[in-house]
Amino acid sequence: MAEPLLSVKGLRVDYEDITAVDDVSFEVEAGMVYGLIGPNGAGKTSIIRVIATLLQPTYGQVRVCDVDLLTDPLRALHHIGFMPDMPPLYDDLYVEEFLELFASAYGLDAGARKRRVDELLDKVQLVDKRRTPAGELSRGMKQRLFLAKTLLHDPKVLLLDEPASGLDPRARLDLRDVIVELGRAGKAVVVSSHILAEMADFCNSVGIMERGKMLLSGRIDEILKQIRPGLLLRVRLLAPDDRIGAAIGGFSGTSEVEVDGCHATFKLSGDGEASASLLRELIQKEFRVAEYREMTSNLQDIFLQVSTGRVS
């Protein structure tokens, strides 16, 4: 198993008499786009701020690229790129001047600065805006510009706090493409959001939080197997047939059969072969099957089941 680029263990954050983060642990490997999911006030931003060295935790351990962040924060920061919600910009600077300013702060020489700025402007699709004042950019373009700034020193761990907040649909799609590409490039990306639909577009792993606690953490495909083992199937008949519920319920491995007119949904333990066997049996019993398919789960299914205590 690959060594995680980010490891958080037993993290706790207290604000006077309020516990914002309560014994949270998770790991993010290279290539993971890890979504911190939960309602406002769940503790997501507090975790991001701890990893970004902006907030001192009550206790716990955070390691970034095998560097102890709490005892050696400056060294850890070399590996971290942080994009806050509503990041500040210098509105009067041209787009390329803004990036060159921070590239200089990161210690890049003149030649390296120009190459890196050109590369990132291309990555975030702002090449044609390089001589535009930052204050004249749209909200989506400003987000992309700050993401380019976040990538200037080529960090291995990226922290994105509500990156799609306030963006229009086109800007969200552009941002999604960049985040997916960063994961494919081997970065460890942590994205905090309370909007499930946008997280489903680019996350391959999630941590679900509620009231400061981590309810569940892991790869989405593995979590789906945990909360919904087997197959969830749907049958649609050409016309209602009173026999369908009993026929499905009598097949080995079926459960939670629900019939509504021409439609029936149910769980089936087993694999695709078991599903094919059931379909053959329905056809042999002369059910007029118009549609037979597996229903897929999504992040909303996971969140609803976990947050209501249906998964231990």
N, C-alpha and C positions, 0 to 999 in steps of 0.2 A: 504494500500500500504506500502511495506517495506521501512524503512528509508535507503536512499542511503549511501553506504560506502564512496563514493566520490561525492562531489558536487562542480561544477565550475559555477560561476555566474558573468556575465559582465566582463570577463577577457580581459584585453588589454595589449599588449606588444609593446613598441616602441623602435626601434634602431635609435637614432638620428632622421632623418627625414623620416624613414620608419616604417610603422605600420605593424608588423608581425602578430599580433593577434588582431582582432577588435571586441570587445564586444561579446565574445564567452561564451556560457552557455551550460552545459550538466550535467547529473547525471549518475552514474554507481552503480547499486545495487549488492548485493551478488549474485553470480552465473552468472553474466553477463561477457561475453567476448566482450568488446567494441572496435571496430576498428575505429581508426582515419584515414580516407581515404582522399587522395588528392595528387596532383602532388608535386614534390619537390618545396619547397618555399611556400607551402600553410599555414605554421604556426604550423604544427603538432609537430615537435621537440621542438619548443619554449614552447608549452603547456606542453609537457612532462617534460621539464627542470624546469618549474615553479613548477609543482606538486612535483618534486624531490628536491625542495628547492635549485636548482642550478642557478636560474635566478629570479630576483626580477621583478614582473610585474609593469606596469605603474599604474594600478589600477585593482580592481576586488576582488572577494572573492573565496577562496578555502577552503573547509572543508573536512577533512579526518577522518572518524569514529567519526564525530561530534566534531573534534578538529579544531580550526581555524589555518590553516597552516601558515598564514602570521604573526600572533601575537605569536604563540607558535610552531615554526617549529620543535624544538627538540622532543617535545611530539608527534607531528604528524608523525615524521620520524620513530617512533617505529612501526607504522602500514604500512609503505611503503617499498616495495622492488623494486629497480630500476635496469634494465638491459639495458645499453646503446648500441648503434650501435658500433661494433668493440670494445668490452670491453677489458681493459688491464689485462694481466695475469702475474704471476711471473713464467717465463718459467722453471726455475731450480727447483722449488718445485714439489714434487710428487703431484698427484691429491688429495690424502687424506690430505697431509700437507697443501695444499692451502686452503681447506675447514676448517681444524682445526684452521688455523691462524685466519680466519675471525670469526669462531665460538667463539674463545677465545675473540676476540674484542667485540662480542655481549654479553659477560658476561656469557657464558655457562660454567659450571664446567666440569671437566675432564670426568666424567661419562656421563653427558648429551651431551657433545661434540661428544663422540664416537657414542652414539646411534643416534644422529641427522645426523652425517656424513654418517653412514651406511645406514640410512633410505633414505637419499637423493641420495646417489650413486645408490641405487636400483631404485629409482624413475626415474632418468635420464639415467639409463642403462649404468653406468660406473663402476660397481663393479669390473670387470676384468681389469680395468685401474687404480686402486687405487694406485699402485706403479709405475706408468708411469709418467715421468716428463711432466708437463703441456705443455711445448713447443713442445713436440713430438706428441701431439694430432692433429687430423684432424680439419678443420674449424668447422665442425658440432659438433664434440666432445667438442671443446672449448666452443661453444655456450651452450651446455648442462651443461658443468662444471660451467659456469658463472650463468646459470639459477639456478643450485643447490646452488651456493653462495647467490643468490638473495633470496632464500627461507629459508636460515638458521634460521632466527629469526621468522619464521612463520608469515609473514606480511599478513594483510587482503587485501591490495591494491597492485597490481603488475603493474609496468610500463615497457613495453617492446618496445624499440625503434628499428624498423627494425630488428626483431629477426631472420628472415630467410634470411637476406642479404648474398649473396655469398654461400649459402648452396646448395648441390646437392639434387636431388629429394628424395633420401632415407633419408637424414638428415632432409629435410623439413617435411616428413611424421612423423618421430620420434618426431620432435618438436611439430607438430600439435597435436599429441596424448597427449603429456604432457600438453599443454595449455588447451585442451578440458577437461582433467582430473581436472586441477586446477579450472576451472569454475564449474564443477560438485561438487567440494569440498567446494564451497561457497565463493571462492575468487572473488574479483572485479578486473578483468584483463583489462588493457588498452593496446592495441597494435597499434603502429603507423607504417604505411606502405604505399607505393605508388603502390604496386603490388596487384591488385584486386583479382587475382586468388588465391593467398595464403590466403588472408583474408576470402574469401568465405568458406574456409575449416574449420575454427574454430570460427568465430564470430557469435554471435546471435543478436548483436546490432551494429549500426554504427553511426558515425558522419562524414558527408561529408563536406570537407573544400575546399575552393578556395580563394586565395588571402587574407588570414587571416580571412575570415568570415566562420561561420558555416552555410552551406546552408540547412542542414536537419540533424536531430538527432532522433534516436529512435530504437525500435526493428525492425529487418529486415522484419518480417512478417507483421507488422503494416505499415511500409513504402511501401511495395509492394501493399497492399490494397489501399493506398493513391494514388500511381502513376498509378496503373492499376486496378481500381475497376472492379468487375465482372470477367469473364473468358476470357482468350485468347485461342482460339481453332484452330485446324488445321485438315483439311479433305484431305485425299488422295484418289482419284478415280482410278479404274483400267485402265480407259482410259479417255481422255479429254471429257468434256460434256459442251457445251456452255450454258446450262441452270443453272449451279451451282451457278453462282454469283447472278442471280435474285432470285433463290430459297432461298438462305441464306439471302439475303437482304430483302426479303419479310417476314421473320420470325420476330415476335415481339421481340425487345430488341437487335437486331444485329446492328453492326456498323463497320466501317473501314474494309469492305470486300475487300480482295485482292485475285485475281485469277491468277495463273501462271501454265498453262497446266493442269496437273492432280491435282494440289494442290490449296487449298483455305485456307486462314487464316482470322480470323475475331474476333471481340470482341462480347461477349454476356453478357448482364446484367442479373443477377439472379444467381441461384445456380445449383447444379448438376441435379436437376429435370428438369430445363429448358433446360439444355444441352441434357439430355436423350430424351426430347420431340422433339427437333430439329432433333436428329439422327433418331428417328422413322419416322418423316415426310419425311426426305430424302430417307429413305428406301421405304416408301409407294409410293414415286414419282419415284421409280425404278432407283435411282442413285446407281451405282455399287461402294459402299464404301469399300475401302481396309483398311483404317486406319482413326480413329477418336480419337483425344486425346487433352488434355489440355496442352498448352505450359507453361513452368515455366519461371519466370523471375529470374535474378541473380543480383549480385552486379554491374556488368558492365552495365546492363540495368538501374539500379537505378542511378549510377554515370552519365551516359550519359544524362539521362533525367533531372536530377537536375542541372548538371553543364551547361547545355544549356538553363536553365531558363524555362523549361517546367513544373516545379512544383513550386508553390508559397509557 
